[in-house]
Amino acid sequence: MIKVCGFRISNYHNKVLIALLEKGVPYEEDSTIKPSQKPEYVALSPMGKVPYLEVDGTRIVESEVILEYLEDAYPQKPLLPKEPLARAKVRELVTIIELHLELVARRLYDGAFFGGKTSDGTRQWAEKELAKGIRALKALARFDPFIAGKEMTLADCAAAVHLPVVTLATKLTYGRDVLEEVPQVKPYLKMLGERPAVAKVNADRRAATEAAKAAAKK
Ligand SMILES: N[C@@H](CCC(=O)N[C@@H](CS)C(=O)NCC(=O)O)C(=O)O
């Protein structure tokens, strides 16, 4: 049996859930797991991050590795094309979205979401780096109607969870959504959000966000 461990506000946790739901793979979820550097947690997830997957007692960390495992183990209802070059184009988009957009925007999260302070140096660095990521997204995304072409792929699982956070973090930091430069993003995310898998994960994320806000007020 597969168990996904993490929490429902985490974009990476939610990416794994979308892939499982899209593929129709049965799973259990423990949504009470928080990242930590405590030795007890690092013994389970060596980087101290979420999510991790448990498969019959074996743990896997790193969400993209988890998605690739799911492709190998459950090839029915694939989220990767068959042809090697087409597979590479999907993975290329995942890398642009995660390494050059999400991971850059992540440097702004503390200031944007958690009451921290983003230094001028980080603000400027992130703005420059995000511009490069957006240039790559513009060059590579197909929106036809999915981000890599005609079929839903792993790149859509990544886009569905990460692009909205990039929008939010940059709006709060710079007063503008850097993704507005790619006008196809909004209608594309709306289309993805109408898929039952994405709709469920988004609704669960909103509920978890509200619950966390209410708990913080107390
Ligand atoms: N590359 C990792 C990123 C996971 C990640 O950054 N998770 C966040 C929550 S959304 C986390 O655990 N952050 C705590 C930390 O970085 O220590 C993956 O794909 O699984």
The ligand as a MOL file (V3000), in Angstrom:
LIG
                    3D

  0  0  0     0  0            999 V3000
M  V30 BEGIN CTAB
M  V30 COUNTS 20 19 0 0 0
M  V30 BEGIN ATOM
M  V30 1 N 12.5970 19.0660 -3.7040 0
M  V30 2 C 11.6330 18.7200 -2.6670 0
M  V30 3 C 11.0530 19.9880 -2.1050 0
M  V30 4 C 10.0850 19.7250 -0.9530 0
M  V30 5 C 9.8810 20.9660 -0.1120 0
M  V30 6 O 10.5660 21.9790 -0.2630 0
M  V30 7 N 8.9320 20.8510 0.8120 0
M  V30 8 C 8.7170 21.9380 1.7340 0
M  V30 9 C 7.2260 22.0650 2.0650 0
M  V30 10 S 6.3380 22.6440 0.6430 0
M  V30 11 C 9.4670 21.6420 3.0020 0
M  V30 12 O 9.4610 20.5290 3.4770 0
M  V30 13 N 10.1340 22.6730 3.5380 0
M  V30 14 C 10.8690 22.5870 4.7520 0
M  V30 15 C 12.3470 22.6760 4.5230 0
M  V30 16 O 12.7820 22.9700 3.3930 0
M  V30 17 O 13.0920 22.4760 5.4800 0
M  V30 18 C 10.5420 17.8350 -3.2710 0
M  V30 19 O 10.3320 17.9050 -4.4820 0
M  V30 20 O 9.9470 17.0170 -2.5380 0
M  V30 END ATOM
M  V30 BEGIN BOND
M  V30 1 1 1 2
M  V30 2 1 2 3
M  V30 3 1 2 18
M  V30 4 1 3 4
M  V30 5 1 4 5
M  V30 6 2 5 6
M  V30 7 1 5 7
M  V30 8 1 7 8
M  V30 9 1 8 9
M  V30 10 1 8 11
M  V30 11 1 9 10
M  V30 12 2 11 12
M  V30 13 1 11 13
M  V30 14 1 13 14
M  V30 15 1 14 15
M  V30 16 2 15 16
M  V30 17 1 15 17
M  V30 18 2 18 19
M  V30 19 1 18 20
M  V30 END BOND
M  V30 END CTAB
M  END
